[in-house]
Amino acid sequence: MKLSLVLLLVLLSGYAKAQLGQTETPEPTETTELSSTMLSTTTHLVTTTVNHTTEPSKHTTEPSKPTATSIHSTQELKSTTPNDTPTTPTDAPTTTPTPTVPSTPKTAKWFVNESDIVCILFEAGIRLTFNYTVNDTTKNITVVKEEYQLDVPVNGTTANGTCGTTSNENDKRQNIWLTFFGKESVMDAWNLNLTFYLNATTKSYDLETVSLIYQITPEHFPGAELRKKEQNMSNVERFGTDNDKAYMCKDVQEIYPNNTYKPVGVTNGLIKIETYDLSFEAFRNLSSTDFSSKVNHCSQDTVSQLVPIIVGAALGGLILVVLIAYLIGRKRSRRGYESV
């Protein structure tokens, strides 16, 4: 009996312990779930903080605690990403545009009027070409800027001149000078002087001399030093025509110093003058500003006018040959039919 009671007590004690163990089991489970939740929250916070540190920000944040407030603060910081931050547009560096010259200069008409007599008519587009030196301060050297072009402006250019009435019938000259680029005063202006000479023996006249007085200023010659210069082109003797006729040349005409046909020995200054659609008439005794109907054309224009005539005549001859060959062939075919 004693043994049976002892065994019964042991069994009851084991059963009680088992019941007590089952009752206390939920507490560790809750602890495990809470630990898991905290671990997940901490992991999320750590992940958020790591992602946040990879993004540039000017704000300094204190170490965040694993709370809902810290998470909200972290989300607000994440919303200010570099892609969403408004950027201030920066102005592109401004550069000074390089002056450009049109393909051909504009043409204008000028005349000399003396006592209601228009003795000179001059119409053209005029282009001036220079070589000039520029001081390169960075390298302490002088550089020659070649083939720099300027056009005589149509607007603002005035004409003056003399009709040249002299007692010597064998020595008559008339001139016209064009004044331009004179914004501040007459002393700053440029002057292009054209002199025409009449030969009483041959009863013809031509352009005898050309001179240019110009100002080398940074306004017209970028980088150049300020100075005044004059250049003469004597003994030009170009564009001859009869006394009672005008001279016209639509082709580009070039005038070089020293009466040459290319720039020789000019390293600093005017190297050539070009005229476009040139027309002039001097030694007139008329009051109108219309050119005479009698005109002498330059050789280039004469050739250009002959080309279409020659081409047209060649095409006409070719058509005539084809027509004659066709008629001959047709006539022979008729004879063949009659013989049959």
C-alpha positions as CSV (number, residue, x, y, z in Angstrom):
1,M,0.0,0.0,0.0
2,K,2.7,2.4,0.9
3,L,4.4,1.7,-2.4
4,S,1.1,2.4,-4.2
5,L,0.6,5.6,-2.4
6,V,4.1,6.8,-3.3
7,L,3.6,6.0,-6.9
8,L,0.2,7.8,-6.9
9,L,1.8,10.9,-5.4
10,V,4.6,10.8,-8.0
11,L,2.0,10.6,-10.8
12,L,0.0,13.4,-9.3
13,S,3.1,15.5,-8.9
14,G,4.1,14.9,-12.5
15,Y,0.6,15.6,-13.8
16,A,0.5,18.9,-11.8
17,K,3.9,19.9,-13.2
18,A,2.6,19.2,-16.7
19,Q,-0.5,21.3,-16.2
20,L,1.6,24.1,-14.8
21,G,3.9,24.0,-17.8
22,Q,1.0,24.2,-20.2
23,T,-0.4,27.2,-18.4
24,E,2.9,29.2,-18.6
25,T,3.6,28.4,-22.2
26,P,1.7,31.5,-23.7
27,E,3.9,34.0,-21.9
28,P,7.0,33.0,-23.8
29,T,5.0,33.0,-27.0
30,E,4.0,36.6,-26.5
31,T,7.5,37.5,-25.6
32,T,8.7,35.8,-28.8
33,E,6.1,37.7,-31.0
34,L,7.0,41.0,-29.3
35,S,10.7,40.4,-29.9
36,S,10.0,39.5,-33.5
37,T,7.9,42.7,-34.0
38,M,10.6,44.9,-32.4
39,L,13.2,43.1,-34.5
40,S,11.2,43.8,-37.7
41,T,10.6,47.4,-36.8
42,T,14.3,47.8,-36.0
43,T,15.2,46.2,-39.3
44,H,12.9,48.6,-41.1
45,L,14.4,51.5,-39.4
46,V,17.9,50.4,-40.1
47,T,17.0,49.9,-43.7
48,T,15.3,53.3,-44.0
49,T,18.3,55.0,-42.3
50,V,20.8,53.3,-44.7
51,N,18.8,54.3,-47.7
52,H,18.6,57.8,-46.4
53,T,22.3,58.1,-45.9
54,T,22.9,57.3,-49.6
55,E,20.9,60.4,-50.6
56,P,22.5,63.8,-50.5
57,S,20.9,66.1,-48.0
58,K,22.0,69.3,-46.4
59,H,20.1,68.5,-43.1
60,T,21.8,66.8,-40.1
61,T,19.5,64.3,-38.4
62,E,19.9,62.9,-35.0
63,P,20.0,59.1,-34.6
64,S,16.4,58.0,-34.9
65,K,14.7,55.9,-32.4
66,P,12.4,53.0,-33.3
67,T,9.2,54.9,-32.9
68,A,6.4,55.9,-35.3
69,T,7.6,59.6,-35.1
70,S,11.0,58.7,-36.2
71,I,9.6,56.7,-39.1
72,H,7.5,59.7,-40.1
73,S,10.4,62.0,-39.9
74,T,12.5,59.6,-42.0
75,Q,9.8,59.4,-44.7
76,E,9.7,63.2,-44.8
77,L,13.4,63.3,-45.4
78,K,13.2,60.8,-48.1
79,S,10.6,62.8,-50.0
80,T,13.2,65.6,-50.6
81,T,15.2,63.7,-53.2
82,P,17.6,65.4,-55.6
83,N,15.3,64.6,-58.5
84,D,12.4,66.5,-56.8
85,T,14.5,69.4,-55.6
86,P,13.9,72.5,-57.9
87,T,17.0,73.5,-59.7
88,T,17.9,77.1,-60.4
89,P,18.7,77.5,-64.2
90,T,22.1,78.9,-64.9
91,D,22.6,81.4,-67.7
92,A,24.8,80.2,-70.5
93,P,28.0,82.2,-71.0
94,T,27.5,85.0,-73.5
95,T,29.9,85.2,-76.4
96,T,30.5,88.2,-78.7
97,P,29.2,87.3,-82.2
98,T,31.7,87.5,-85.0
99,P,30.7,90.2,-87.5
100,T,29.6,88.6,-90.7
101,V,29.6,90.0,-94.2
102,P,26.8,89.2,-96.7
103,S,27.6,87.4,-99.9
104,T,27.3,90.6,-101.9
105,P,27.1,94.2,-100.7
106,K,24.0,96.3,-101.2
107,T,24.0,98.8,-104.1
108,A,23.2,102.4,-104.0
109,K,23.2,105.4,-106.3
110,W,25.1,108.7,-105.6
111,F,25.5,111.7,-107.8
112,V,27.3,115.1,-107.9
113,N,25.0,118.1,-108.6
114,E,26.5,121.5,-109.4
115,S,24.3,124.4,-110.6
116,D,21.4,122.0,-111.2
117,I,23.7,119.9,-113.5
118,V,24.2,116.3,-112.5
119,C,27.7,115.8,-113.9
120,I,28.4,112.4,-112.2
121,L,26.2,109.4,-111.6
122,F,27.7,106.5,-109.7
123,E,25.9,103.3,-108.6
124,A,27.5,100.2,-107.1
125,G,28.0,97.9,-104.2
126,I,31.4,98.5,-102.8
127,R,33.5,96.1,-100.6
128,L,36.8,97.0,-99.0
129,T,39.3,94.3,-98.0
130,F,42.1,94.9,-95.5
131,N,45.0,93.3,-93.8
132,Y,45.7,94.7,-90.3
133,T,47.7,93.8,-87.3
134,V,46.4,92.8,-83.9
135,N,48.5,92.7,-80.7
136,D,48.1,89.4,-78.8
137,T,48.8,90.5,-75.3
138,T,48.6,86.9,-74.0
139,K,51.5,85.8,-76.2
140,N,53.1,89.2,-76.5
141,I,53.1,88.9,-80.3
142,T,51.7,90.8,-83.3
143,V,49.3,88.8,-85.5
144,V,48.2,89.9,-89.0
145,K,44.5,89.5,-89.7
146,E,44.1,88.9,-93.4
147,E,41.3,89.4,-95.8
148,Y,39.1,91.4,-93.4
149,Q,36.1,92.8,-95.3
150,L,33.9,95.9,-94.8
151,D,31.1,97.1,-97.1
152,V,30.4,100.8,-97.8
153,P,27.0,101.2,-96.1
154,V,24.0,102.2,-98.2
155,N,22.4,104.2,-95.4
156,G,24.2,107.2,-94.0
157,T,26.7,107.6,-96.9
158,T,26.7,111.0,-98.5
159,A,28.2,112.1,-101.8
160,N,30.0,115.3,-102.7
161,G,32.4,116.3,-105.6
162,T,33.3,118.7,-108.3
163,C,32.3,118.9,-111.9
164,G,35.8,120.2,-112.8
165,T,35.2,123.0,-115.2
166,T,38.6,124.2,-116.4
167,S,39.8,126.3,-119.2
168,N,42.1,123.5,-120.4
169,E,40.0,121.4,-122.8
170,N,42.7,118.7,-122.8
171,D,42.8,118.3,-119.1
172,K,39.4,117.7,-117.6
173,R,38.8,115.8,-114.3
174,Q,35.8,115.3,-112.2
175,N,35.6,113.6,-108.9
176,I,33.1,112.2,-106.4
177,W,33.9,111.3,-102.8
178,L,31.7,109.2,-100.6
179,T,31.7,109.9,-96.8
180,F,30.6,107.2,-94.4
181,F,31.2,105.8,-90.9
182,G,31.1,109.3,-89.4
183,K,29.0,108.8,-86.4
184,E,30.7,111.2,-83.9
185,S,32.1,113.9,-86.2
186,V,33.4,114.6,-89.7
187,M,36.9,114.0,-88.5
188,D,36.0,110.4,-87.7
189,A,34.5,109.7,-91.1
190,W,35.9,107.7,-93.9
191,N,36.3,109.2,-97.4
192,L,36.4,107.2,-100.7
193,N,37.5,109.6,-103.5
194,L,37.0,108.6,-107.2
195,T,38.5,110.7,-109.9
196,F,37.5,110.5,-113.6
197,Y,39.7,111.8,-116.4
198,L,38.5,112.9,-119.8
199,N,40.8,112.5,-122.8
200,A,39.7,115.2,-125.3
201,T,41.8,113.6,-128.1
202,T,40.1,110.2,-127.9
203,K,36.8,111.6,-126.6
204,S,36.7,109.0,-123.9
205,Y,37.1,109.0,-120.1
206,D,37.9,106.4,-117.4
207,L,38.5,106.0,-113.7
208,E,41.9,107.6,-113.1
209,T,42.6,107.4,-109.4
210,V,41.1,106.1,-106.2
211,S,42.0,107.1,-102.7
212,L,40.6,106.1,-99.3
213,I,41.0,107.9,-96.0
214,Y,39.9,105.7,-93.1
215,Q,40.1,105.3,-89.4
216,I,41.5,102.1,-87.8
217,T,39.3,101.8,-84.8
218,P,38.2,98.8,-82.6
219,E,34.7,99.4,-83.8
220,H,35.5,98.4,-87.4
221,F,38.8,96.5,-86.8
222,P,38.4,94.3,-83.7
223,G,41.6,94.2,-81.6
224,A,43.4,96.9,-83.6
225,E,45.0,100.1,-82.2
226,L,43.4,103.5,-83.0
227,R,45.0,105.4,-85.8
228,K,44.2,107.2,-89.1
229,K,45.5,106.1,-92.5
230,E,45.3,107.2,-96.1
231,Q,45.9,105.1,-99.1
232,N,46.0,106.2,-102.8
233,M,45.5,104.0,-105.8
234,S,46.9,106.1,-108.6
235,N,47.1,105.4,-112.3
236,V,44.1,103.0,-112.1
237,E,42.9,103.9,-115.6
238,R,40.1,101.4,-115.6
239,F,36.6,101.2,-116.9
240,G,37.1,103.3,-120.0
241,T,34.1,104.4,-122.1
242,D,33.1,107.0,-124.7
243,N,32.4,110.6,-123.7
244,D,28.6,110.4,-124.3
245,K,28.1,106.9,-122.9
246,A,27.7,105.3,-119.5
247,Y,29.7,102.4,-118.2
248,M,28.1,99.3,-116.7
249,C,29.5,96.1,-115.4
250,K,27.5,93.6,-113.4
251,D,30.4,91.3,-112.9
252,V,32.6,91.8,-109.9
253,Q,35.5,94.2,-110.6
254,E,38.6,94.4,-108.4
255,I,40.9,97.3,-108.0
256,Y,44.3,96.8,-106.4
257,P,47.0,99.2,-105.2
258,N,49.8,100.1,-107.5
259,N,47.6,99.3,-110.5
260,T,48.2,95.6,-110.2
261,Y,45.8,92.7,-110.5
262,K,46.6,91.1,-107.2
263,P,47.6,92.3,-103.8
264,V,51.4,92.8,-103.9
265,G,53.4,93.8,-100.8
266,V,50.4,95.0,-98.7
267,T,50.7,93.5,-95.2
268,N,48.9,96.2,-93.3
269,G,46.2,98.3,-94.9
270,L,43.8,98.3,-97.9
271,I,44.6,95.5,-100.3
272,K,41.7,95.8,-102.7
273,I,38.3,97.4,-103.6
274,E,35.6,95.3,-105.2
275,T,32.6,96.7,-107.1
276,Y,29.3,94.9,-107.7
277,D,26.8,95.9,-110.3
278,L,28.9,98.9,-111.2
279,S,27.3,101.8,-113.3
280,F,28.7,105.3,-113.7
281,E,28.5,108.2,-116.0
282,A,30.7,111.3,-115.8
283,F,31.1,114.5,-117.7
284,R,27.3,114.8,-118.1
285,N,25.4,118.0,-118.9
286,L,22.0,116.8,-117.7
287,S,19.8,117.5,-114.8
288,S,18.2,114.1,-114.5
289,T,19.5,111.3,-112.3
290,D,18.9,108.5,-114.9
291,F,21.7,106.9,-116.8
292,S,22.0,107.4,-120.5
293,S,20.6,104.9,-122.9
294,K,24.0,104.7,-124.6
295,V,26.1,102.2,-122.6
296,N,29.4,100.5,-122.9
297,H,29.5,97.2,-121.1
298,C,32.6,95.5,-119.7
299,S,34.1,92.5,-121.5
300,Q,32.8,90.1,-118.8
301,D,29.2,91.2,-119.4
302,T,29.6,91.0,-123.1
303,V,30.8,87.4,-122.9
304,S,28.0,86.6,-120.5
305,Q,25.5,88.1,-123.0
306,L,27.0,86.2,-125.9
307,V,26.8,82.8,-124.2
308,P,22.9,82.5,-124.3
309,I,22.9,83.7,-127.9
310,I,25.5,81.1,-128.9
311,V,23.7,78.3,-127.0
312,G,20.3,79.3,-128.5
313,A,21.8,79.4,-132.0
314,A,23.4,76.0,-131.5
315,L,20.0,74.5,-130.3
316,G,18.2,76.1,-133.3
317,G,20.7,74.6,-135.7
318,L,20.4,71.2,-134.1
319,I,16.6,71.3,-134.4
320,L,16.9,72.4,-138.1
321,V,19.2,69.4,-138.9
322,V,16.8,66.9,-137.2
323,L,13.9,68.4,-139.1
324,I,15.7,68.1,-142.5
325,A,16.7,64.5,-141.7
326,Y,13.1,63.7,-140.8
327,L,11.8,65.2,-144.1
328,I,14.4,63.3,-146.2
329,G,13.6,60.0,-144.5
330,R,9.9,60.5,-145.0
331,K,10.3,61.3,-148.7
332,R,12.3,58.2,-149.2
333,S,9.7,56.0,-147.5
334,R,7.0,57.3,-149.9
335,R,9.1,56.4,-153.0
336,G,9.4,52.9,-151.6
337,Y,5.7,52.5,-151.3
338,E,5.1,53.8,-154.9
339,S,7.6,51.3,-156.3
340,V,5.7,48.4,-154.6
